[in-house]
Amino acid sequence: MAVSDDRTSDRQRLRWGTIAAFSCFLYGYCSGVVAGAQLYFGREFRLGTGAQGAVVAIFLLGAAAGALIAGRCADRFGRKPTLFAAGVLFGLGLVLAQFAPNVGVLLLSRVAQGVAAGLASAVVPSYLSEIADDAHRGRLGSINQLMVTLGLLVSYLVNLAFAASGDWRRMFGAGLIAVVLFLIALPTVAESPAWLRRRGEGAPQPPLRALFRSPVRRAVVLGTGLCVLQQFCGINAVLYFAPTIIEQTGLAATDSILYSVYIGALNVVMTEVSITLIDRAGRRPLLLISTVAMTIALIPLGASFRWDLPGGSVTALICLLAFVAAFAIGTGPVVWLLVSELLPPPMRARGTGLCTTVNWLANFTVSQSFLPLIHGIGQGRTFWLFAVVCLLGTGFVAHWVPETKGRTDAEIAVALAT
């Protein structure tokens, strides 16, 4: 991987990476805040199920668009300016949401937030990979996912704080504090040394079609496959609609938001566990443990909704927690890390942007189909469908995904070619 100057300390790399990854905190916050807010803005604007789903879905389409242009912007203007643009868009989107007079403006605000999330989610993995050394690449390269989970947790806490009053506008507006902090801190971050080197050498931007030529093609196929697995396992359907799902177990709206806080806290803790293990255990073992454990958790979760079991609410909550924990220890952070590791440096920004676009489109597909699936085949069978995806994902990882722990770019390229 591209390494910054030898005189750059690990602590300095960590500081740069943490600040850059704070944009992913904002993306996590904007993703999570709608879970609690929709319980209240739906009533104010008298929105049906489809319209509430659109507020979630349009964010995902905006993110897909942002990710699609992220690689080109990052290669042309640099990683830092692209992340600064994302921060400005996050701020604009949250301001519009806080003062939205109607659902049209609320939708526009979610588009702005989505484009910002797409830019951040595509650029940060590349940046982290380019400032890390090979020995600590896993830990540094997983900070973005930790920041996402922290953003989700903080959004749940903010939702809980305003749940009694139902003030969904302040739920969105509270995120502006993080936007200001990010925009103040970002100028202190160094630009990617790999980008500066290529710019100094006058290297031309590689065309998009180069992603589909051998040997880059296999890295792109693996990256997009992992992104599809990350979304089709159902994690974001569970996180977006967690208060709604839990409310359907018989708990009040405020109680369901409180349990979402527990889910968010577990997500953070298990992501931190993954970061601790990732450079020792490796990427493949964590992914395999994750997909197998998610499969096991989803089966009784589906059963708790399918049949009137004794202690059904307790079973559902335990299984939800187990599912989130299994995702957070592997499929969450490892996928983002592998996407950046598998791609060769000249194609990293473009390739990560493409894989991230697929990730957001898969996220959109799941979020749009989740509620219709629940109404069509029931919650139980829907969760079993996710379990089948996780089982297939286990086979995909076992047969196709190479280990990248401690390997250089050249060694990873050789592993992909064999």
C-alpha positions as CSV (number, residue, x, y, z in Angstrom):
1,M,0.0,0.0,0.0
2,A,1.1,3.6,-0.5
3,V,2.8,4.8,2.6
4,S,3.4,8.3,3.7
5,D,6.8,9.7,4.5
6,D,8.9,7.4,6.7
7,R,9.1,10.2,9.3
8,T,5.3,10.2,9.6
9,S,4.5,8.6,13.0
10,D,1.8,6.1,13.5
11,R,0.0,8.6,15.8
12,Q,0.0,11.2,13.1
13,R,-1.4,8.7,10.6
14,L,-4.1,7.8,13.1
15,R,-5.0,11.4,13.6
16,W,-5.3,12.1,9.9
17,G,-7.3,8.9,9.3
18,T,-9.6,9.6,12.2
19,I,-10.4,13.2,11.0
20,A,-10.9,12.0,7.4
21,A,-13.1,9.2,8.6
22,F,-15.2,11.6,10.7
23,S,-17.0,12.3,7.4
24,C,-18.3,8.7,7.8
25,F,-19.5,9.6,11.3
26,L,-21.7,12.1,9.5
27,Y,-22.9,9.5,7.0
28,G,-23.7,7.2,9.8
29,Y,-25.6,9.9,11.6
30,C,-27.7,10.9,8.6
31,S,-28.4,7.2,7.9
32,G,-29.6,6.5,11.5
33,V,-31.4,9.7,12.5
34,V,-34.2,9.0,10.0
35,A,-35.0,5.7,11.8
36,G,-36.4,7.7,14.8
37,A,-37.4,10.8,13.0
38,Q,-39.7,9.0,10.6
39,L,-42.0,8.0,13.5
40,Y,-42.8,11.7,13.9
41,F,-42.4,13.5,10.6
42,G,-44.7,10.9,9.0
43,R,-47.5,12.1,11.3
44,E,-46.8,15.8,10.8
45,F,-46.8,15.5,7.0
46,R,-49.4,12.7,7.0
47,L,-47.2,10.3,5.0
48,G,-48.1,6.8,4.1
49,T,-45.8,3.8,4.3
50,G,-44.6,4.4,0.7
51,A,-43.8,8.1,1.3
52,Q,-41.9,7.3,4.5
53,G,-39.9,4.7,2.6
54,A,-39.1,7.3,-0.1
55,V,-37.5,9.6,2.5
56,V,-35.1,6.7,3.3
57,A,-34.7,5.6,-0.3
58,I,-33.9,8.9,-1.9
59,F,-31.0,9.3,0.5
60,L,-29.6,6.0,-0.9
61,L,-30.0,7.0,-4.5
62,G,-28.2,10.3,-3.7
63,A,-25.5,8.3,-2.1
64,A,-25.1,6.1,-5.2
65,A,-24.8,9.2,-7.3
66,G,-22.2,10.7,-5.0
67,A,-20.2,7.5,-4.9
68,L,-20.3,7.2,-8.7
69,I,-18.6,10.6,-9.1
70,A,-16.4,10.3,-6.1
71,G,-13.5,8.5,-7.7
72,R,-13.2,11.0,-10.6
73,C,-13.4,13.9,-8.2
74,A,-10.9,12.4,-5.8
75,D,-8.4,11.7,-8.7
76,R,-8.9,15.1,-10.2
77,F,-9.1,17.4,-7.2
78,G,-7.6,15.3,-4.4
79,R,-9.0,13.4,-1.5
80,K,-9.2,16.4,0.9
81,P,-11.2,18.8,-1.4
82,T,-13.6,16.0,-2.1
83,L,-14.2,15.3,1.6
84,F,-14.6,19.0,2.2
85,A,-17.3,19.1,-0.4
86,A,-19.0,16.2,1.3
87,G,-18.9,18.1,4.6
88,V,-20.5,21.2,3.1
89,L,-23.2,19.0,1.6
90,F,-23.9,17.3,4.9
91,G,-24.4,20.7,6.5
92,L,-26.7,21.9,3.7
93,G,-28.8,18.7,3.9
94,L,-29.2,18.9,7.7
95,V,-30.2,22.6,7.6
96,L,-32.8,21.9,5.0
97,A,-34.2,19.0,7.0
98,Q,-34.4,21.0,10.2
99,F,-36.4,23.8,8.5
100,A,-38.3,21.8,5.9
101,P,-41.8,23.3,5.5
102,N,-43.1,20.4,3.5
103,V,-42.1,16.9,2.4
104,G,-40.6,18.2,-0.9
105,V,-37.9,20.1,0.9
106,L,-37.4,17.2,3.3
107,L,-36.7,15.0,0.3
108,L,-34.3,17.5,-1.2
109,S,-32.4,17.6,2.1
110,R,-32.1,13.8,2.0
111,V,-30.7,14.0,-1.5
112,A,-28.0,16.4,-0.3
113,Q,-27.2,14.2,2.7
114,G,-27.1,11.2,0.4
115,V,-24.7,12.7,-2.1
116,A,-22.4,13.7,0.7
117,A,-22.6,10.1,2.2
118,G,-21.7,8.7,-1.2
119,L,-18.6,10.9,-1.5
120,A,-17.4,10.1,2.0
121,S,-18.0,6.4,1.8
122,A,-16.1,6.1,-1.5
123,V,-13.2,8.4,-0.7
124,V,-12.3,7.6,2.9
125,P,-11.4,3.9,2.3
126,S,-9.0,4.9,-0.4
127,Y,-7.4,7.6,1.7
128,L,-7.0,5.4,4.7
129,S,-5.3,2.7,2.6
130,E,-3.0,5.2,1.0
131,I,-1.7,6.6,4.4
132,A,-1.3,3.3,6.1
133,D,1.7,1.0,6.4
134,D,1.2,-2.7,5.6
135,A,1.6,-3.8,9.3
136,H,-1.3,-1.7,10.5
137,R,-3.4,-1.4,7.4
138,G,-6.3,-3.4,8.8
139,R,-6.7,-1.3,12.0
140,L,-6.3,2.1,10.2
141,G,-8.4,1.0,7.2
142,S,-11.3,0.0,9.5
143,I,-11.7,3.3,11.2
144,N,-14.3,4.4,8.7
145,Q,-16.7,1.6,9.7
146,L,-16.1,2.4,13.4
147,M,-17.1,6.0,12.6
148,V,-20.2,4.9,10.8
149,T,-21.3,2.9,13.9
150,L,-20.5,5.8,16.2
151,G,-22.6,8.1,14.0
152,L,-25.5,5.6,14.1
153,L,-25.2,5.4,17.9
154,V,-25.2,9.1,18.4
155,S,-28.2,9.5,16.1
156,Y,-30.1,6.9,18.2
157,L,-29.2,8.9,21.4
158,V,-30.3,12.1,19.8
159,N,-33.5,10.4,18.7
160,L,-34.1,9.2,22.2
161,A,-33.4,12.7,23.7
162,F,-36.2,14.2,21.5
163,A,-38.5,11.2,21.4
164,A,-40.7,12.5,24.3
165,S,-41.4,15.8,22.5
166,G,-41.4,14.2,19.0
167,D,-39.2,17.1,17.7
168,W,-37.8,15.4,14.6
169,R,-36.4,18.7,13.3
170,R,-33.9,18.9,16.2
171,M,-33.0,15.3,15.6
172,F,-31.7,16.4,12.2
173,G,-30.3,19.8,13.4
174,A,-28.2,18.3,16.1
175,G,-25.9,16.8,13.5
176,L,-24.7,20.3,12.5
177,I,-22.4,20.3,15.5
178,A,-20.5,17.4,14.0
179,V,-20.4,19.1,10.6
180,V,-18.8,22.2,12.0
181,L,-16.2,20.1,13.9
182,F,-15.3,18.2,10.8
183,L,-14.9,21.3,8.5
184,I,-12.7,22.9,11.1
185,A,-10.5,19.8,11.6
186,L,-10.1,18.7,8.0
187,P,-7.6,21.4,6.9
188,T,-5.1,19.9,9.4
189,V,-5.1,16.6,7.5
190,A,-2.4,15.8,5.0
191,E,-3.3,15.0,1.4
192,S,-2.9,11.4,0.2
193,P,0.8,10.8,-0.5
194,A,-0.1,8.5,-3.4
195,W,-2.3,11.1,-5.0
196,L,0.4,13.8,-4.6
197,R,3.0,11.4,-6.1
198,R,0.9,10.6,-9.2
199,R,0.1,14.3,-9.6
200,G,3.8,15.2,-9.4
201,E,4.7,12.6,-12.0
202,G,2.0,13.9,-14.3
203,A,0.4,10.5,-14.5
204,P,-2.9,10.6,-16.5
205,Q,-6.2,9.6,-14.9
206,P,-6.9,6.0,-15.8
207,P,-10.1,5.6,-17.9
208,L,-13.1,3.9,-16.2
209,R,-13.0,1.1,-18.7
210,A,-9.6,0.0,-17.3
211,L,-11.6,-1.4,-14.3
212,F,-13.0,-4.1,-16.6
213,R,-9.7,-5.3,-18.0
214,S,-7.6,-8.1,-16.6
215,P,-6.2,-8.3,-13.9
216,V,-8.2,-5.4,-12.3
217,R,-11.5,-7.0,-13.4
218,R,-11.3,-9.8,-10.8
219,A,-10.6,-7.3,-8.0
220,V,-13.7,-5.3,-9.1
221,V,-15.9,-8.4,-9.3
222,L,-14.8,-9.5,-5.8
223,G,-15.3,-6.0,-4.4
224,T,-18.8,-5.6,-5.9
225,G,-19.7,-9.1,-4.8
226,L,-18.7,-8.3,-1.2
227,C,-20.6,-5.0,-1.3
228,V,-23.8,-6.9,-2.5
229,L,-23.3,-9.4,0.3
230,Q,-22.9,-6.6,2.9
231,Q,-26.3,-5.1,1.9
232,F,-28.3,-8.2,1.0
233,C,-27.6,-9.8,4.3
234,G,-30.2,-7.3,5.5
235,I,-28.2,-5.2,8.0
236,N,-29.3,-1.8,7.0
237,A,-33.0,-2.9,6.7
238,V,-32.7,-3.9,10.3
239,L,-30.9,-0.6,11.4
240,Y,-33.1,1.8,9.4
241,F,-36.3,0.2,10.5
242,A,-35.2,-1.0,14.0
243,P,-37.6,1.2,15.9
244,T,-40.5,0.0,13.6
245,I,-39.5,-3.6,13.9
246,I,-39.2,-3.5,17.7
247,E,-42.4,-1.5,18.0
248,Q,-44.1,-4.4,16.3
249,T,-43.0,-6.7,19.1
250,G,-45.4,-4.7,21.3
251,L,-43.1,-2.0,22.7
252,A,-44.0,1.7,22.7
253,A,-42.3,4.0,20.3
254,T,-40.0,5.5,22.9
255,D,-39.0,2.1,24.2
256,S,-38.3,0.9,20.6
257,I,-35.9,3.9,20.2
258,L,-34.2,3.0,23.5
259,Y,-33.6,-0.5,22.3
260,S,-32.1,1.0,19.1
261,V,-29.6,2.7,21.3
262,Y,-28.6,-0.7,22.7
263,I,-28.3,-2.1,19.2
264,G,-26.1,0.9,18.2
265,A,-23.9,0.6,21.2
266,L,-23.3,-3.1,20.5
267,N,-22.5,-2.3,16.9
268,V,-19.8,0.1,18.1
269,V,-18.3,-2.3,20.6
270,M,-18.1,-5.3,18.2
271,T,-16.6,-3.1,15.4
272,E,-13.9,-2.1,17.9
273,V,-13.3,-5.8,18.6
274,S,-13.0,-6.4,14.9
275,I,-10.4,-3.6,14.6
276,T,-8.4,-5.2,17.4
277,L,-8.4,-8.6,15.7
278,I,-8.2,-7.7,12.0
279,D,-4.4,-7.5,11.7
280,R,-3.9,-10.7,13.8
281,A,-6.7,-13.0,12.8
282,G,-6.9,-11.9,9.2
283,R,-9.7,-10.8,6.9
284,R,-11.1,-14.2,5.7
285,P,-11.6,-15.7,9.2
286,L,-13.5,-12.7,10.5
287,L,-15.7,-12.7,7.3
288,L,-16.4,-16.4,7.6
289,I,-17.2,-16.2,11.3
290,S,-19.5,-13.2,10.6
291,T,-21.5,-14.7,7.8
292,V,-22.0,-18.0,9.6
293,A,-23.1,-16.3,12.8
294,M,-25.5,-14.0,11.0
295,T,-27.1,-17.0,9.4
296,I,-27.6,-18.7,12.8
297,A,-29.0,-15.5,14.3
298,L,-31.5,-14.9,11.5
299,I,-33.2,-18.4,11.7
300,P,-34.7,-18.0,15.2
301,L,-35.3,-14.3,14.5
302,G,-37.6,-15.3,11.7
303,A,-39.2,-18.0,13.8
304,S,-40.0,-15.5,16.6
305,F,-42.1,-13.5,14.1
306,R,-43.4,-16.5,12.2
307,W,-45.0,-18.2,15.2
308,D,-46.4,-17.1,18.5
309,L,-43.5,-18.4,20.6
310,P,-43.2,-17.9,24.4
311,G,-41.1,-14.9,25.1
312,G,-41.3,-13.9,21.4
313,S,-40.3,-10.3,22.0
314,V,-37.3,-11.2,24.1
315,T,-36.2,-13.8,21.5
316,A,-36.5,-11.2,18.7
317,L,-34.4,-8.7,20.6
318,I,-31.7,-11.2,21.5
319,C,-31.5,-12.4,17.9
320,L,-31.4,-8.8,16.6
321,L,-28.5,-8.1,18.9
322,A,-26.7,-11.3,17.9
323,F,-27.2,-10.5,14.2
324,V,-25.8,-7.0,14.6
325,A,-22.8,-8.3,16.6
326,A,-22.0,-10.9,14.0
327,F,-22.2,-8.2,11.2
328,A,-20.0,-5.8,13.1
329,I,-17.2,-8.2,13.8
330,G,-16.7,-9.1,10.2
331,T,-19.0,-8.1,7.3
332,G,-19.2,-4.5,8.3
333,P,-15.6,-3.4,8.6
334,V,-13.8,-6.1,6.6
335,V,-15.7,-5.5,3.4
336,W,-14.7,-1.8,3.2
337,L,-11.1,-2.7,4.0
338,L,-11.0,-5.5,1.3
339,V,-12.5,-3.2,-1.4
340,S,-9.6,-0.8,-1.0
341,E,-6.9,-3.5,-0.5
342,L,-7.8,-5.6,-3.6
343,L,-7.6,-2.7,-6.0
344,P,-4.2,-1.6,-7.4
345,P,-3.2,1.9,-6.4
346,P,-3.7,3.7,-9.8
347,M,-7.3,2.3,-9.9
348,R,-8.1,2.5,-6.2
349,A,-10.2,5.7,-6.2
350,R,-12.2,4.8,-9.3
351,G,-12.6,1.2,-8.3
352,T,-13.7,2.0,-4.8
353,G,-16.2,4.5,-6.2
354,L,-17.7,1.9,-8.4
355,C,-17.9,-0.7,-5.7
356,T,-19.4,1.8,-3.3
357,T,-22.0,2.8,-5.9
358,V,-23.0,-0.9,-6.1
359,N,-23.1,-1.0,-2.3
360,W,-25.6,1.9,-2.2
361,L,-27.7,0.6,-5.0
362,A,-27.9,-2.8,-3.2
363,N,-28.8,-0.9,0.0
364,F,-31.6,0.9,-2.0
365,T,-32.9,-2.4,-3.3
366,V,-33.1,-3.9,0.2
367,S,-34.7,-0.8,1.8
368,Q,-37.3,-0.6,-0.9
369,S,-38.1,-4.3,-0.9
370,F,-38.0,-4.8,2.9
371,L,-41.4,-3.5,3.9
372,P,-43.2,-4.9,0.8
373,L,-41.6,-8.3,1.6
374,I,-42.8,-8.1,5.1
375,H,-46.3,-7.3,3.9
376,G,-46.1,-10.0,1.2
377,I,-44.5,-13.0,2.8
378,G,-44.3,-11.9,6.5
379,Q,-41.4,-10.9,8.7
380,G,-40.4,-14.4,9.5
381,R,-39.8,-15.5,5.9
382,T,-38.1,-12.2,5.1
383,F,-35.5,-12.8,7.8
384,W,-35.1,-16.4,6.5
385,L,-34.4,-15.0,3.1
386,F,-31.6,-12.8,4.5
387,A,-30.3,-16.0,6.2
388,V,-30.1,-17.7,2.8
389,V,-28.1,-14.8,1.5
390,C,-25.7,-15.0,4.4
391,L,-25.2,-18.7,3.8
392,L,-24.4,-18.1,0.1
393,G,-22.1,-15.4,1.2
394,T,-20.2,-17.8,3.3
395,G,-19.5,-20.0,0.2
396,F,-18.5,-16.9,-1.8
397,V,-15.9,-15.8,0.8
398,A,-14.6,-19.4,1.3
399,H,-14.0,-20.1,-2.4
400,W,-13.1,-16.7,-3.9
401,V,-11.9,-14.1,-1.5
402,P,-8.1,-14.1,-0.9
403,E,-6.4,-13.2,2.4
404,T,-4.7,-9.7,2.3
405,K,-3.3,-9.5,5.8
406,G,0.2,-8.1,5.8
407,R,0.6,-8.4,2.0
408,T,1.9,-5.7,-0.3
409,D,0.1,-4.4,-3.4
410,A,2.3,-6.7,-5.5
411,E,1.6,-9.7,-3.4
412,I,-2.2,-9.1,-3.5
413,A,-2.0,-8.7,-7.3
414,V,-0.3,-12.1,-7.5
415,A,-2.9,-13.7,-5.3
416,L,-5.7,-12.4,-7.5
417,A,-4.0,-13.7,-10.6
418,T,-3.7,-17.3,-9.4
